[in-house]
Amino acid sequence: MGGAELNPNIDGPGLVREAAFMVKRSLLLALLLAACTSNSVKTSENPEEIYNAAVKLIDESSYLEASEHLGELKTRFPQSRFAALADLKTADMEFKQENYTEAAAAYGVFVELYPTHADAPYAQYQRAQSYFLDAPEKIARDQGPVADAVAAAEQLVKRYPDSQFVEKAKELLKKARLRLAEKEAYVARFYERRGEKGAALRRWQGLLVSFPDLKGFSEATPLLVEADEKIAELGKP
């Protein structure tokens, strides 16, 4: 059998120490081998090989090393088709780490640089989704990222109408529009609590005027019913 063997002449405690040493040595050798292999791939003259290695590293959550590979690829092979894919994979890497602000920006850069790329519709959808996920859960806080998600989803539907991501974008659009409507309702309730019925009434009325597309969205039904009731109540002389 291959591999190192323990010395049978060593006592119990000594065997434990020797075994621990052998395990540490094996781990160190494995790490050194992996590092050498990684560096070898990173300096490869084949951009596809570097890209595939980066994808594998991302799958293993080795993000720093993956970033180094992608950077090397873009620097050395800027005209390769894999340079564009490296930009997209950088965005995917940010999204996977839940760095949604950075992901949205990276997807946006990809779409602007490569608007006719086969993966542009995917990147645009991911951009919209990143904005939406980046928004705070508490409706009282600024929902600016949700508005950005709406704009990104609408842009996808308009720019890539035949894309397989259009239906997903439309679903995301409904959810994002509902979130913005909920923000309006939050403000309307705030005015009502302060006794400013006129301001509250205008907010409820504005909600129905600004979000007519939500009438066919079942999740929005309770909010729209509340808006109708509040308008009737606050509109009484």
C-alpha positions in Angstrom: 0.0 0.0 0.0 1.2 3.5 -0.8 1.4 6.5 1.7 3.3 6.9 4.9 2.9 4.4 7.8 2.9 5.0 11.5 5.9 3.7 13.4 4.8 0.7 15.5 7.6 1.3 18.1 6.1 4.6 19.3 4.0 4.6 22.4 0.3 5.7 22.5 0.7 9.4 23.0 3.5 9.4 20.5 1.3 7.7 17.9 -1.3 10.4 18.4 1.2 13.1 17.8 2.7 11.4 14.8 -0.8 10.8 13.3 -1.7 14.5 13.8 1.6 15.5 12.2 0.9 13.3 9.2 -2.6 14.7 8.8 -1.3 18.3 8.9 1.4 17.4 6.4 -1.1 15.9 4.0 -3.4 18.9 4.2 -0.4 21.3 3.6 0.7 19.3 0.6 -2.9 19.3 -0.8 -3.1 23.1 -0.3 0.3 23.6 -2.0 -0.7 21.4 -4.9 -4.0 23.2 -5.3 -2.2 26.6 -5.2 0.3 25.4 -7.8 -2.5 24.1 -10.1 -4.5 27.3 -9.7 -1.5 29.5 -10.5 -0.8 27.3 -13.5 -4.3 27.7 -14.8 -4.3 31.4 -14.2 -1.2 31.9 -16.4 -2.6 29.6 -19.1 -2.7 30.8 -22.7 -6.2 29.4 -23.0 -8.9 31.9 -21.9 -11.5 29.2 -21.8 -9.4 27.2 -19.3 -9.1 30.3 -17.1 -12.8 31.0 -17.3 -13.8 27.4 -16.5 -11.4 27.4 -13.5 -13.0 30.7 -12.2 -16.5 29.2 -12.5 -15.4 26.2 -10.6 -13.9 28.4 -7.9 -17.2 30.4 -7.6 -19.1 27.1 -7.2 -16.8 26.3 -4.4 -17.3 29.8 -2.9 -13.6 30.7 -3.4 -14.6 34.2 -4.4 -11.3 36.0 -4.0 -9.4 33.4 -6.1 -12.2 33.4 -8.6 -12.0 37.2 -8.9 -8.2 37.0 -9.5 -8.8 34.5 -12.3 -11.5 36.6 -13.9 -9.3 39.7 -13.6 -6.4 37.9 -15.2 -8.6 36.8 -18.1 -9.9 40.3 -18.8 -6.4 41.8 -18.6 -4.7 39.3 -20.9 -7.5 38.4 -23.3 -9.7 41.6 -23.6 -10.9 40.7 -27.1 -11.8 37.1 -26.2 -15.5 36.2 -26.0 -14.7 35.0 -22.5 -13.9 38.5 -21.4 -17.6 39.4 -21.7 -18.5 36.2 -19.8 -16.0 37.2 -17.1 -17.9 40.5 -16.6 -21.2 38.5 -16.3 -19.7 36.0 -14.0 -18.4 38.8 -11.8 -22.0 40.0 -11.4 -23.2 36.5 -10.7 -20.5 36.2 -8.0 -21.7 39.4 -6.3 -25.3 38.1 -6.5 -24.4 34.8 -5.0 -22.8 36.6 -2.0 -26.0 38.7 -1.6 -24.1 41.9 -2.5 -27.1 43.1 -4.3 -26.0 46.8 -4.8 -22.7 45.6 -6.4 -24.5 42.9 -8.4 -27.0 45.4 -9.8 -24.2 47.7 -10.9 -22.2 44.8 -12.5 -25.2 43.5 -14.4 -25.9 47.0 -15.6 -22.4 47.4 -16.9 -22.7 44.1 -18.8 -26.0 45.1 -20.4 -24.6 48.5 -21.4 -21.4 47.1 -22.8 -23.0 44.1 -24.6 -26.6 45.0 -25.3 -26.9 42.4 -28.1 -25.1 39.6 -26.2 -27.1 36.4 -25.9 -27.0 36.7 -22.1 -28.1 40.4 -22.1 -31.7 39.6 -21.2 -30.6 37.3 -18.4 -28.3 40.1 -17.1 -31.1 42.7 -17.3 -33.5 40.4 -15.3 -30.8 39.8 -12.7 -30.2 43.5 -12.6 -33.9 44.1 -11.8 -34.0 41.3 -9.3 -30.8 42.6 -7.6 -32.5 46.1 -7.1 -35.6 44.5 -5.7 -33.7 42.3 -3.2 -31.5 45.3 -2.2 -34.6 47.3 -1.0 -35.2 47.4 2.8 -38.0 45.1 4.1 -39.5 47.8 6.3 -41.9 49.8 4.1 -41.2 53.0 6.2 -37.7 53.1 4.8 -36.6 54.5 1.4 -37.9 52.2 -1.4 -35.7 53.8 -4.1 -34.2 50.4 -5.1 -37.7 49.1 -5.8 -38.3 52.0 -8.2 -35.0 51.0 -9.9 -36.2 47.4 -10.1 -39.4 48.6 -11.9 -37.4 50.6 -14.4 -35.0 47.7 -15.0 -37.9 45.2 -15.5 -39.7 47.6 -17.8 -36.5 48.0 -19.8 -36.2 44.3 -20.3 -39.8 43.9 -21.5 -39.3 46.8 -24.0 -35.8 45.9 -25.2 -36.0 42.1 -25.3 -39.7 41.3 -25.9 -39.0 37.8 -27.2 -36.8 36.8 -24.3 -37.6 33.9 -22.1 -37.1 36.2 -19.1 -40.0 38.5 -20.1 -42.6 36.6 -18.1 -40.3 36.5 -15.0 -39.7 40.3 -15.4 -43.5 40.9 -15.6 -44.0 38.9 -12.3 -41.2 40.9 -10.7 -42.7 44.1 -12.0 -46.0 43.3 -10.3 -44.4 42.6 -7.0 -42.3 45.8 -7.2 -45.2 47.9 -8.2 -47.2 46.5 -5.3 -44.3 47.4 -2.9 -44.4 51.0 -4.2 -48.2 51.1 -3.8 -47.8 49.9 -0.2 -45.4 52.8 0.4 -48.0 55.2 -0.8 -50.5 53.5 1.6 -48.1 53.8 4.4 -47.8 57.6 3.8 -51.5 57.9 3.6 -52.1 56.2 6.9 -49.4 58.4 8.5 -51.3 61.5 7.4 -54.5 60.1 8.7 -53.0 59.4 12.1 -51.9 63.0 12.3 -55.4 64.2 11.5 -54.5 65.5 8.0 -57.4 63.9 6.3 -57.1 66.0 3.1 -53.5 64.9 2.6 -54.4 61.3 3.4 -57.3 61.4 0.9 -55.1 62.7 -1.9 -52.6 59.9 -1.2 -55.3 57.2 -1.4 -56.7 58.7 -4.6 -53.2 59.0 -6.1 -52.6 55.3 -5.3 -55.5 54.2 -7.4 -54.6 56.6 -10.2 -50.9 55.6 -10.3 -51.3 51.8 -10.0 -54.2 50.8 -12.2 -52.3 47.8 -13.4 -52.6 46.2 -9.9 -56.3 45.6 -10.3 -55.7 42.2 -11.8 -53.1 41.2 -9.3 -54.6 39.1 -6.5 -51.9 40.0 -3.9 -52.9 43.7 -4.3 -56.6 43.1 -3.8 -56.6 43.9 0.0 -54.7 47.1 -0.5 -57.0 48.3 -3.3 -60.1 47.5 -1.2 -58.7 49.5 1.6 -58.0 52.4 -0.7 -61.6 52.4 -1.9 -62.9 52.3 1.6 -60.6 55.1 2.8 -61.5 57.3 -0.1 -65.2 56.8 0.6 -64.6 57.5 4.3 -62.3 60.5 4.1 -64.3 62.0 1.2 -67.4 62.5 3.3 -68.1 66.2 4.1 
